[in-house]
């Protein structure tokens, strides 16, 4: 507990924090410090093991193997060694390892392991450089953090590969693709959202990705749109955060009421083709249809990433939307559910729902579900 001097922390953050926030921030910093200490300890252990491993010069590798090495290794390739009995593991001078048989991504082994956590807690900033132009993107009711999308994209793709998001909104996936040197195609019904993406992207000075305004089902059915973009290539990843039925068409509750804001519904668009204007069963049917139409554009062993949030239980209904959707998607031929992450957004405010009579959870989490196309 002595790692953080609360008095000094207060002096630094006084302009931005209230009295109620200071303990929370201190605990968050302590958690990060402990996490870094653990990672440092693991790194030291790996370094000790590396000292015992037999090392080879890079001249044992073929030209084909060297060409496929990620750029982050090539920047200092002369200082690298080949280790392990398989002679397929590259060891960098700072102790990171990369396996030459890695066909999924460009990550080092420790980065791969870190991504495999089934639960992730984040508190992304919405201002300054780390806000990634949130002041522009916030016109969307639920903009995805570009940093989160960047990390997902980096795990399921290699540099310069292709990503599709046909519910792009204000372009969190597209910004994530630019941040990780990938190519992305975004589709959305709303010209307002697409314009917001372009404005945010320009402010961030990133590569502008390709966008198409229109109904995703019509565009996916018309092969000319997608095939002209891909030019005989395939998407490695299709990342989706669809509007889950008519959630946004309902009168607001919870935090909106607490803040004294309007309870009026805020639909994404008024377009009848918008999946956000359908009831759950209609939405589910149409959403499965979009996946079937997009499958031909996804490479074998490529992945779908799908975001979803459950509703509160009501009148005996569990409203476990993520479970319902997993079962439906998993019925699609050549597509398998392979697991999920629970994403906890710690920036969401907490309220005493149900107090003092019953339990009503503050749902600060979403499910990030992963599916893989069979070869």
N, C-alpha and C positions, 0 to 999 in steps of 0.2 A: 504493500500500500504506500510505501515511501517513494515509489517511483514517480508519483505525480504530486507536485506541490500545488494544492488547490488555490492558494493565494496568488501564485504567479499565473496559474491558468486563468483565474478570474481577471487579472490585469490585462492579459492578452485578448481575452474574448468578451470583455465587458460590453463592448459596443454592439455585440451581436446576440448575446444570450441573456435570458431572464434568470432570476434566482431559481426557478423551477428546473431549468435546463442544466445547470452546472454539474450536479451530481451525475446526471445521465451521461454527459459528455466525458466526465472523468472516468466513469466505468467503461465507456466505449474505448477510451485511450488505453486503459489498463488491459482490456481484452486484446487489443491490437498488440501491445507490448508483449504480453504473454504468448501470443501467437507467433510473433517474430522470434522470441527466445526459443520456442519449440522448433521452429524451422531452422534456426542457427545450430541448435544441438543436432538435429538430423543431418544437416549439411556436414558438420564436423565428423559425424559417424561415417557418412558416405566417403568423405575424403580419406579417412583412415583405411577403409576398404579398398579405395582406388590405389593407394600406395602399394598394396599387396598384389594388385592385378598386373599381369604381364602386358606390356605396351608395345605397339608396333607403329612404325612410321606410315604415313598416308600413302606411300608408294605401293603398298600392297593392294590398294583399291583400284578398280578398273575406272576408265574414263566415264563410263555410263553411271557408275556409282557416284562419282564426284559431281557430275552434272546435276544429279538429283538432290544434292545436299542443300538444305535451306540457306537463304542469304545470311541469316544471323550467325551461322557458323562460318560461312565463306569469308566474312569480314576479317576473321583472324585465323584462317585455316592453318597457317604455318605453325601455330602454337598448339594445334590439336594432335591427339594420338588416337590410334585404334586400340580398343581393349576388348576383352572377353574371348572365350574359346572360339566363338562363332566368327570373330573378326569382322563383325558388322555393327559394332557400337563405337561411336565417336565420342571421345572425352575432350571437352574444352578445358582451357587453362583455369577457368573459374569453377570447374567441377561438374558442369552440366553434361548430361549424356543424351545422345540422340541415336536411335536405332535406324539403320539404313533400310530395314524392311517396313518402316512406318509409311503406309500408303494412305492413312487417314488425314494426318495433319503434319505440321512442322514443329510440334512442341517437343521440348526436352522431357525426359522421363519424370522429373519432379513436378513440372507443370501439368503433365498428364494426370499424375496422381492427385494433385490439388484440385483439379476440375471434377474429379469423381465424387466429391462430397455430395451426399444426397440432400443436404440442407445448406442453403447459403443465406447469409444475413447481410443486407446492404443498407447504407444510408447515403444515397447519392445526393450531392448538392444540387440545388436548382438555380444557383447564381454564380457569377464569376466564370473563370475558365473551365472549371469542372462541371458547370451546369450545361455545357454543350448547347448553348442557345436555347435553353429551356423557356426563356421569356418569349420566344417566337413559337416554339412547339407546344406550349401549354394551351393553345386554342383547341387541342384535341383532349377529350375527357380522360384518356389514359395513355399518354405517350410513353413508349418504352425507352428506358435509358440506353443511349448508344454504347456506353461502357459494358453493360450487361450483354447486349447483342454482339459486341465485338468479341467478348470472351467465348461466347457460344460458337460464333462463326469460326474463330481460331481453332476450336477443338474439332469441328466437323468438316473442315476444309483445309486445303493447302493454298498458299499464296497464288493469286491470279485466277483461282477457280471461280465458279459462278453460283450465285445465290438468287432465289426467287422469293418475293413476298407479295402475294396478290391481295393482301389486306394491309397495305403499307402505311395507311394513316399519314402521320407527319414524318415518316421515314427513319424511325429509330434503327431498323435493320439496315437501311441503305447507308446511314451514317456509320454504323458499326462495320459495314463492309469496307467503306473508304478508310476507316481508321486501321484496318488490318490488311490493306492492299489486296482486296478482293473485288470482284465485279458483281453488281447486283441489278436486278430488274424489279421495279416496284409497280404495282397496279392498284388504283383506288377509284372509287366512284366520285370522290369529292375533289374538284379543282382547287378548292380552298386549302385542303390539307396538302395537296401536292405543291402548291405555291409556297406554303409555310416551310415544307421540307427544303425547297430550293433556296428560299431566303436564309434559312438556318445554315444550310450547307455553304452558301456564299460567305456568310459571316465567319464560319469556321475555316474557310479557305481549304476545303477538301475537294477531292475529285467528285464532280457531279455524276451520279448514277442515272441510268435510263429509267424513265417513268412513262406509264401509259394511263390515261384517264378512261375509265369505262367499267362495265360490268365484267367481273373476273371470269364468270362462266362463259360468256360470249367470247371473250378474248382467248381463254384456254381452249375453247372448241375450235376457234379459227387458227389453225396451225401456222398460218402465214406470219402473224404477229410474233409468236415466240421463236419460230424457226429462223426468221430473218435476224432476230437478235442473237440467237445462239450460234448461227453460222456453223452448223454441223457439230456443235459441242453439246454438252449436257450440263444440267445443274447438279452440283454436288450436295446442295442443301436447299430445302424449301422451309422457310421459317414463317410461322403464321400466328397472329394474335387476332383472331376474328371477332366481330361483334357477336356476343353470345345471345342470339335471339333478341327479345325486346327488353333487355335489362335497362337500357338507357331511355326507353320509352315510358318507364314507370315513374311515378311521383317520388321525389327524393326523400330519404329518411336519414337517420344517423347524424353524421358530421355536418351535413348541410343544414339541418335544423339547429344543431348546437351553435353554428356560426351565424344563425339568423339569416341565411341566404334563401333564395327562392327554392320552393319545393317542386317547381315545374320540371317536367321531363325534358331531357336534352338529347334527342336522337342524333345519331351521327349525320344522317341525311333524311330527307323526306321521300327519297326514291323508293318505290315499291320493290325494286330488285335488291335493295339493301338487306342483307341478312340480319341487320340490327333492327329491322321492323317486322320480324317474324316471331311467332311463338316458338318454344323450345323444339317441338317435334318437327315443325317446318324448317327451322334453322338446321337441325341435325341432318335432315334429309338433303338439304341443299349443300351443306358443308361436305358431306361424304361425296356428293357429286363433284365438288371442286377438286377433291383429292384424286378421284378417279380420272378426271380430265387432265390433271397435272402430272400424273404418274409417267406417261411416256416421255416427258421432258427430263425426268430425274435419272441419273445414271444408276446402274446396278450397284447395290450396296450403298447408295446414297441415303440421306436421312431427311425425315420430316421432324421439325421441332414445333410443338403446338402449346401455346399458353392457354390456361383456363383458370377461372376462379369459381368456387362453389357458391351457391346461394345459402342463406340461413335455412335450417330445417323449419318446416311450417305445416301445421295441420296433419301431422303424421308422415309427411313426405320428407325423405332424407335430403333431397336436392344435392346429391353427390354428383354433380355434372361431370367432373373429371372421370369418375369411374364409368359412367354411362357412355361417355365419348370414347374412352379407351376400348371398351367392348365393341362399339360400332366400327371404329377405324380398324381394329384388329381383324375384323371379318373380311376386309378387302384383300383379295387375292394378291399374293406377292408382297405383302406388307406386314411386318411384325412389330409389335410393341416391345421395346427393349429396356424400358425403365423411365424414371423421372427424377427431377429435382424439385424440392420445395423451396421456393424463393420467398424469404421473409423480408418485407420492406419496412425497415425500422423507422422510416421517416413518417409513417402514418400515425396520426394522433389517436390516442386511446380515450375512450369514454366509458362511463359506468352503465352500459346497456343492461337493462333488466333489473337494475338496483331499485329497491332492496328485495325484490321478489323472486327472481329466477336467473339462471345462467344464460347469457347471450354473449357469444364470443366476439371479440374484436378480430375480424379476419384481416390480418396484415399479410397473409401469404397467398401466393398463387402457385399452381402446379405447372411445371415445365415438362411436357411429356415428349419422349423420344421414340421414333419409329424408324425402322430400317427396311429398305427395299431389298428383296431377295435378288440374287443374281440369276 
